[in-house]
Amino acid sequence: MSDIIQLLPDSVANQIAAGEVVQRPASAVKELVENAIDAGAGKIQLIVKDAGKSLIQVIDDGCGMSITDARMCFERHATSKIRKADDLFAIRTMGFRGEAMASIAAIAQVELRTRRHEDELGTLICIEGSEVIKQEPVSSSGGTSISVKNLFYNTPARRNFLKGNSVELRHIIDEFQRVALAHPEIFFTFHHDNNEVFHLPKATLKQRIVHLFGNAYNQKLVPVEENTTIITLKGYVGKPEFAKKTRGEQFFFVNKRFIKDPYLNHAVLTAFEELLPEDSYPLYVLFIDIDPAKIDINVHPTKTEIKYQDEKAIYAIIRSAVKRSLGQYNITPTLDFDQESSFSHMLSQKAPEEIVPPQINFNPDFNPFQSEKRTGGTMPYSKHFGDDKTEVSKNWGSLYEIAKTPIFEQQQMEMPHLSALESTLPRKSGERQIFQLHNRFIISQIKSGFMLIDQQAAHERVLYERFLQQLENHQGASQQSLFPQTVTLSPVDFELVKELLPDIQALGFQIREFGKNTLVVEGIPADISANISEVEMLEHLIEGFKNNFTLLKLDKRDNLARTLARNAAIKAGTHLSQEEMNNLIDQLFACEMPNSSINGKPVIITFTMDELLQKFDK
């Protein structure tokens, strides 16, 4: 029998490696920009066409390469970053494996122009599918320019797995933002289809955050800084009132390398305990500087996971540093008698001998166990437990008396001849008897007993099916805004809205583009409460859509309808009139699935007379 194990050709091996290193255009952008940073660039230009499918070009003013280095950089495991295995535990550069350029060259048409600043001529190399097509000396500026054209041109199956341009562009923006945040000392520009997306001059970290995410972030940031023998921690966290429903703007960097670490993320979230609801996530941009010998970054192909020698200590440092910063900048409630202005003001106005303590009047003969009634009170007290049973029994109901809130009194005014018990009885034959419980549930009498309806879940179901129908027919009713409002979004959110714009308009929104990353909202769906501002509704729609897409992987239209219904529905605690409750019940039972909420939980619970009688053992 002949031998069956063979050594794969380099071109095939490179394509296999590319499957791990280059998953989509954003992966190639990350590798090329990180190489430019490692080359010592002070200015980096990113040019993208067709969301990276047609062209990805990175131009830098770094050190450049010699003729030999220019050819060697496309070989597998060829790198200038390490020389021996021990160097893996002293890495300060972004790249080190020597796989990225070989992988990219295996699945694209690559053109490299590079020149060292001390050389007169540079080098041009053209490669297609790992095969060198051209190599010649050229005149070029100092630094390196790499153009990656027609990504996955020779692996059509991989190209077919790519998403639409708007989705792929958002991934590229995500990678670009991470690199730009980690290096505010570098001047970055980013162009897509001849439009400038980012123009980021050299700046401080706070300025870089504002340039990336918008001027509104200038007021949202709280600085964090901690120096220990284990790590140095610097960066910013967002104020609790600016937390969002998605995890989008959360960045951890270790030695300027972006990482994903649920354990350290939990440390930040615990520092926000009692400041945020469970479904909200704070903004943070935190940098950890640590001795490379105490971490291992060679644990994942994307290099976004790291192992630490002392993970628990790092967790405790991050948690305490963030918590202290929140308290230091008066984000968390504090009690400091030394700083209490009211006390210091009083003491500064009067001399100590002039300060008179307050007088408290009380009855020294008062006995709460005497049988006489307390002055001004309504509850009698007996001298001994068990005594005066008649008096206690007569007033037992007052312990459980329903509080007559303004809303409760309003319901009594609407039904003045009915008590809470009488409201469950029919006034006329066949007439629906309903009332609201705790401004959260609607109770309606039915022939076999009564049903309990969750008013928020019911309204969400009604709106959800209505919005789905509007998206299907493209006939969403709109109410014109008296004063159109502008909203400026992050580049990622702006691209998302552009992708969703036809469907958003089908729901009844009237929106148009108004400059860079800015929209004008001229109208909102007629089904949305007038108490919600146009800008707030649009921002909630974007956040909810991203959250549902991440967690539930919903269809685009289903996601939009679900998100808008959840934001526009009446909330628990809202008082409803008799007419509103009747209308809601009628609309609910006109739905295709009235018994199920959009989360799959019940909307209606029915109680039969037999169940009630069993409760009373009858």
N, C-alpha and C positions, 0 to 999 in steps of 0.2 A: 504493500500500500504506500502511495507517495505521500510526501509531507503536505500538510494542509495549512499550516500557519505561515503567513507571509507578512512582510513589512509593508505597511501602507505607503503609497506615494505621498510626498510632502503636500501636494495640492489637496488630496483627500483629507489628510490629517489636519490641515489648516481649516478646511471647511467644517470638520467635526468640532474643532476648538472654537470656531466662530459661533457655533450654536450656543455656547456658554457665555462667551465674551460679548458678542453683538447680537442682542435679541431683537432690537428695533433701532431706528435712526437715533433715538436719544442715547443709546448705549455708545454708538460711534462718536457722538458729540462729546460725551463725558470723557472718553479715552483721549480724544484729540486735544481737548482743552486742558486736561490734566498734564499731557505731555508738554504743552506750551508753558504751563506754569513751572514744571520741572526744569525747563530750559532757561528759566530766569527772566521770562518776559515781563515787561512793564506795561505793555499794551497788547490786547488780544481782541481780534475781530472774528465774529462768528457770522457766516453768511449761509443761509438755508433757502432752498427752493423746493416747492412741492412737499413741504413738511419733512424734508430730508430724504425723500425717495429719489429725487433727481440730482440734488447737489447738497453736500455738506462741505463747507470750506472754512478752515481755521487759519488765520494769518497772525503771526506773532513777531515780535522784535527781539526774540531770545538769542541764545548763543549761536544757533545755526549748527550745521553739520559739515564735516569734511566729505570728500567723495566716497571714501571707504565706509564711513558711518552711515551715509545716506543709503548705501546699498545694504549694509548689515542690518539696518533697523527693520527691514521686512523679513528677516529670518526668524524662525521660531526660537524662543528663549534667548534672544539676543537683547541685552539690556546694558545700560550704563549705570544702573542704580546699585547693583550688588555684585560682589565678586565671589563670595563664599556663603555657606549656610548660616554662619553666625551673623551675617549682615542682616538677616531677616528680623533680628531682634534689636536693630538699631536704625530702622527705616524712618526717614523723615520726608521722603518723596511720596508723590501720589502713586506712581507706577513702580513696578519692580519685577514683574514676572517675565516681561518680554514677549507677550502673546498678542497684544492688542493690534499692532501694526500688521503682523502676519495674518491675523484673523480677518481684519478689514480688507486687506489686499486679496484674500481668497474669495471674497464674495462681492467685490465691487471693482470699478475701474478707478484707479488711484493715480493722481498726478502730484508729485512732490517737487517743490522748488525750495532750495535752501542754500544759504551762504553764511559762512563764519565772517564776523566783522573784520577780521584781519586779512581775509582773502580778497582777491580782485574779482574772481569769477565764482559763480555758484554752480549748483548741480541740478539737472532736471532728470527725473526718473518717472517713467510711466509704466504701470503694472496693471494687468487684467487677469483675474483668476489665478493669482500667484505667479504669473509668467511676466517677466520683464520684457516690455515692448520697445522701450526707448531709454537710452541713457546718454546724456550729452552735457557739456558745459554750457551755461547760459549766464546772461547778465541779470542779476536780481538784487533786491535790497537785502540788507543784513537781517538774518532771522530765517523763519521757515513758513512756507505756505503749503498746506496740504488740501487737495480737493478730492472728495470722495463722490463719484458719480454713479448713478444707477445701482443703488444698494440692492443686493440679492438678485442681480440680473441673471446670474447663472444658477440660482436656486429658486425657481419660480414658486415652489411649494411654500417656502418661507415668506416670499413676498406676498403671497395670497393671504397669509395670516395677519398681515398688517391691517390696522384699523384705518378709518377715514383720516383725511388730512388734519382736521381740527383736533382729533384725539391724539394723533402722533405729535402735532405741534405742542399740545399741552404737556406731553411727556418731555419734549425737548426743553420747553421753558422751565419745567421743574428741575431738570439737571443743570441748566444754566444758572438758575437762581441759587442752587446749592453751592456751586463753585464760586459764583460771584460773592456770596455772603462770606465764604471762608477766606476770601482774599480782597478785602476792600482797598488794599494798597495798589491794586492793579486796575488799569483803565480798560473797561470792557465795552464793546458795542455788539449788538445783535440785530441783524437784518433778516427779514423773511419776505420773500417775493418782492424785493426792492423797497420794502417798508421797514423803517427803523422801529424795532420793538423796544429795545433798551439802549440807553446812552448813559453809561455809568462812569463818571470820572473818579479819580482817586479820592478817597474820602475816609472818614472814621466809620466804625461799625454802625453806629446809630444812623449816620447819614446814608450809608449803603442800604440799610433796612428801609428807610423812608423812600429812597430812590426806586427800590424794587417794588414795594407794596403800596406806595401812595403817601401823600402828605398827612393824611389822617393818622398815620401811625406815630407821628411825632409826639402825640399826647397820650399814646397807649403804653409806652414802654417804661419799665422799672429796671434800673441797672442791678446786676448781681455780680459780686466779686468776692472771691475767697482764695487765700493762699495757705496751703498746708504742705507738709512734707510728702504727702502722697500725690496730690494733684494741685494744679492751679485752675480755678474756675472763674470764667468771665463771661459776660453776655447780658442779655435782657430777657425779662419775662413780661407778658402783657397784663394789664390791669384786669381784674375779674369781670368788670362790666363789659369788656370787649371780647369775652370768650365766645366761641362759635360752636355750632353743632357738629362740625367735622374736625378732623385732626390735621387739616392741611398745613397750617403754618407752625409746625413744630420741628425744630432743627437741633440735633446734637452733633457736635464735631469733636473728634478726638485727634489731637495734633493736626488740626485743620482738615481732617478727612470726615466727610459726612457718614454717619452711621445710623442704623436702626436698632434700637435696644429697648424692648418693652419694660425691662427691669428698671432702667434709669428713667424712663418715661413715668413709671409708677412713682418714683421718688419725687418728681415734680408735682404730679397730681395730688399726692398726699400733703404736700406743702400748701395746696389750695383747699384743703379740707374745710368744710363749712363756709367757704366763700363762693363755691360754684355748685349748681345742681349737677346731678349724676350724669346727665346727657350733654354736658358742655365741656369744651376742651380749651385750655388757655394757649395763647401764643407764647412760644419761647424760642430764643436763639442762644444756645449755650455752647461755650467752647471749653473743652477739657484739655489741658496740657499735661502730659504725663511722660515719664521716662519710657522710651520705646522698649527697653528690656523687660518692663513689667506688663506688657501686653503682647498679644499674638493677633496680627491682622490677616494672616494667611489661612483663614478658615472658610472662606466663601469666594466663589469666582468674582462676584461683584464687589468684594472688599467692603461691604457695608455691615459686616458683623465682626465683633472683636471679643476676644477672651481676656479677662483681667486676672491678675494675681490676687487682688484684694477687692472683690466686687462689693462686698457688704460695706466696707469703709467708704468707698466712693458713693454708694447709695446714701449713706448717712450724711456725708458732706454736702451733697447736692440738695438733699431735703432741708437741712438746717440753713444752708446759705440762702435758698429761695425764700424760706419762711421768714428769715431775719430781714431780708430785703423788703418783703411785703409789709412787715411791721414797721421798718425804718422809714418807709415813705408813706406811712399812715394809710396803708391799704387795709390792714387788719385792725380791729378794734383794740385799743390799748387803755390801760388804767395807770396813769402816772401822776401821783399826787404832787410831786415836785413841780410838774408842768401845768397843774390845774389853774387856769387863768382866773376863774371866778374866786377861788380862795385867795390867790395872790393879790387880786384887785381889792378885795375887802380889807385884807391886812394892811395894804399900802395906804388906805384911806383913813384908818383909825389907829390910835395908839392902843397897846394891849389893855390898859386899864379902862379904855372906853368901850371895849367889846363886851356886850351883854349877852349871856347865853339865853337861848329861847326858853319860854315858859310853857310847860305842858300841863294842862288841866286834866285831872282824872278823879274818879270817885273811889276813895280808899275802902269804902264799905261794900263795893260791888261784889256780888256773888252770882256767878253764872248759873248755879244750880238751884237758885230759888225759884219757886213756882210762879212768882209774879212775872208779868210780861216786861221785857226790856223796853225802855223808852224809845219810841220811834221804830220798833221792830215788829215783825209779824209772826215770828216763830217762838212759841212758848218753850220753856225749859222746866223739867220736873226736878224735884229735889233729889230723888233717887231713880236709878234706871228701873223701868217697869211701872212706876207710879203714874197716876193720872192718865191711864190708858185711853180713856175716852177723848181727852184733849189731843193726845198725840195722833190717834187714829183719824180724828177729824181733820187734822192738818197734814196728814201723810202725803196727800196729793200735791201739796205745794212744793215738796222736794223734787218732783218730777214735772213741774209745770213747764209747758212749752214757752220759751222766751218769745215775747211779742215784738219781733224786729219790725222795722218799717216795711220790709218786703212782706212779712207775714200779715201785717195789718192791711197792706194793700190787697192781698188775696182775700182777706175777710171782707173788705169793702166791695170787692167784685162779687162776692157771694155772701152777703150780710146775713142771710137767713140760714146759713149752713155752718155747722161746727166741723171740726176735723173728722169726726165720725160720720156726720150727716153727709159730708161731701162724697163719701163712697156709695151713697144710696142714690138711685135714679130719681130725678125730679119729675121727668116725664118719660113715658114709655118709649124705649128705643133711643133716648138721648145719651150721648157719651158723657161720662162723668170722669173728669181728670183734675189733678192738681199736682203742683211741683213740690218735691221733697228736697230740702237743703240746697235749693238752687242747682241741683245736679241731676236728679232723676225725675222722670214724669211717671206718675201712677195713674193707670187707666183701668176702670172696671170693665170686666168682660163677663160673659154669661157663666163661665165655670169658676170665676174667681177674680183675679186682677193680674195685670202685667206691669212690670217695672222696666222702664226704658232709660238707657244711658243717653242723655240729651246730646252730649258732644259726639259720641260714637255714631249716633243716629244721623246727626247733621253731616258728619264726615262721609258717611255712606251715601247720603243724598247728593252731596256736592261731587263726590268722586264719580258716580255714574253720570251725572250731568256733564262734568268736564270731559269724560271719555267720549261722550256723544258729540260734544262740541269739537273735539279734536278730530273725530271721524268725519264730521260734516264741514269743518272749517267755518263754523258759524257762531262763534262766541260773542255774546252781547258785551258791549263796552260802554263805560260811562266816562265822558270826557272830563279831564281835570281842569279846574278853573285856572290854576297856575301850573304849567308844566314844570317838572323838576328834573334836574340833572343828577346823575350818579356816576362817580368815577370808580372803576373796578380795577382789581389787579389784572395783569395781562392774561393770566390763566383763566380767571372768571370771565373776562371780556371775550376771549375766544370761545368759551363754553356758551355764552349767551348768543354769540353770532351763529353758532351751530344750531342752537335751539330756537332761534328767532321765528321761523315760520310757524312752529307749533305754539310758541308763546303768544304770538299774535292771533292764532286761531282760538286761543282761550279768552281773548278779549283785551289783552294788553295792547296798547298803542305805543310802540317804542321805535326809536330810530337812532342811528349812530350820530355822534356829535363830537368829532375829534378823537384824539388818541385815548383809547381805553375809557371813553366817556359815552354815556347814553342819555337821551332825553326821554322821559316817561310822560306821555301826553294823555294817557287814559289807562284804566284798569278794568278788570272784569266786573260786570254789573252785580255779580253775586257776592262780591267782597264788601265787607263792612266799611262804611265811610270813616270809621275811627282809625283805620290802619293807613299809614302814609304810603304813597306809591313807592318811594325808595325803600322803605322798610319791607314792604311786601316782596319787591323784586329781590332784595338781599336774602330774605328768608327762603324764597323760591330756589335760589341758587344753592344755598347751604343745604337745604333739604334734599335737593336733587343729587348733589354730590354724596351726601350721607347715604341715601337709598341706593345709589349706584355702587358704592363701596361695600355695603352690607348685604344687599338683597340681589344685586345684579339684575335689576328690573329692565324691562323694555322701556325705551325712551318716553313714549307717550304715556304708558302706564305710570311711570315714575313721575312725570310732570303732573298728571291728574291727581295722583296720591299726595304729592307734596303740597300742591295748591289747596286741596281739600283739607288737609290737616291744618294748614295755616289760616284758612278762611273760616273754618267752622267755629260755631259758638263754643265757648269754653265752660268747663265746670265752674259754677259760681255765678253764672249769668241768669238774672231773673227773666222769666218769660211770661207774657200775658196769656190769658186763656186762648185768644185767637192764634197767637204764635205757637202754642203747644198743639192746638188742633191742626194747624197747617203742617207742622213738622211731622206729626203722626200720619197725616194723609200722604205727604211726600215720601215718607219712609216706606209705607206699604205699597207705594207705586214702584218701588225699586225691584230689580231682579233678585237681589239677595238681601232682603230687609233684616234677616236674623243675624247676619255676620258683619262685623266691622271690617274696615280696610286692613286691620292687623290680624284678622282671623278670629278675633274674640267675639263673644256674644254681645248683641245690642239689646236684646229683649230677654227677660227672664219671666216666666209665667208661674204664678202660684194658684193652685186650685183650692176650692173650698175644703176638699178632703185633707189636703196638706195642712191647711190652717186648723181644722178641727183636731188633727192629730197632735198639733202643738199644744192644744188645750186638753188633750187626753179625752176627747169626746168621740 
